Amino acid sequence: MSGLESLYQQIIVDHSKHPHGVGLQQGEETSHQLNPTCGDEITLALRWNENGDRIESIGWEGAGCSISQASASLLASLADDDAEAGNAWTAEQLQALIDEFREALRSRGATPLDEERFGDAAALSGVSKFVARVKCAMLAWVAAEDLLQRRAG
Amino acid sequence: MLYGRAEVLDALPPHLYGGSAITTVTLEKAHFLPAPQRFEPGTPRVAQAIALAEAVRFVSEIGIDRIAATEHAVAERLVSGLKALPGIRVLGDAAVAPGGRVALASVVVEGVHAHDAGQVLDDQGIAVRVGHHCAQPLHRRFGATASLRLSAGVHTTAEEVERAIEAVAGIRAFFGLTEEGAA
């Protein structure tokens, strides 16, 4: 697989064209993240269960390059998949996932994302070889982290 | 570079203060050297001055008319080649001409974000600028969020222009967009 094809894997192209989890509800708490160098933006919401201890789903809206949009879509899709399997994330679990994601993306290709844990989102591993695009892939995850931090106070 | 009449320049106060720009300084008043020294306090920009002289020599050797003619020919082919591609929109309708379009073309690849399009060209060794090029209002006017800017110069060969056009033509296909769906 060429470098370019590892960056734009079919899963990423598909998610950027048909994104998952798009749509925000009136009045829900969101985090807006903007990459001023390229204009990519993501507004994201974490939707908690009644007890407020697990994430049922993630909603978002945004505009930008296919990497930033696919990454948001893949995060929302992963949250849904885990919730449907009865493994909805706690705040700690999501934070651990974000940390692992960040570490892999900053590894310049040394540490790929674990497919067991990240599912389709593991396709974003290829981004880590393109330093200039890491920020695009991080945007939605940074928005999620911002919401977790606000919640923790 | 600042170019002006001596009496006007000498009437202007310095915009920076520093060594080698004054004649006499008292507690009441400072007297500055005539231009250009009054505007060049501190360590002179030696490297920049040498580079400027080199640049002038380069342009003089080739001849500014020849540079213009070469860039003109390159731009003609670049713009017409890009305009003929389906799904590719060349921004602006100025003709390639003196006083018109210079040797560059900003394009929008329909359905593909400029940063993704630029990445495909980069992979083929073609360097372009992507983004809004410090011209957000203009992009809004064209209904585009960002564009891809291909710039040519006196070094650009006809073969390179063909390669660039071909590479741009392949961008939409790389992202699985068919030309039937082109705008």
Interface residues (C-beta under 8 A of the other chain):
Chain A: S2 G3 L4 L7 Y8 V13 K17 T37 C38 G39 D40 A63 G64 C65 S66 I67 F130 R133 C136
Chain B: V112 H113 A114 H115 D116 Q119 V120 D123 V130 G131 H132 T145 A146 F174 F175 G176
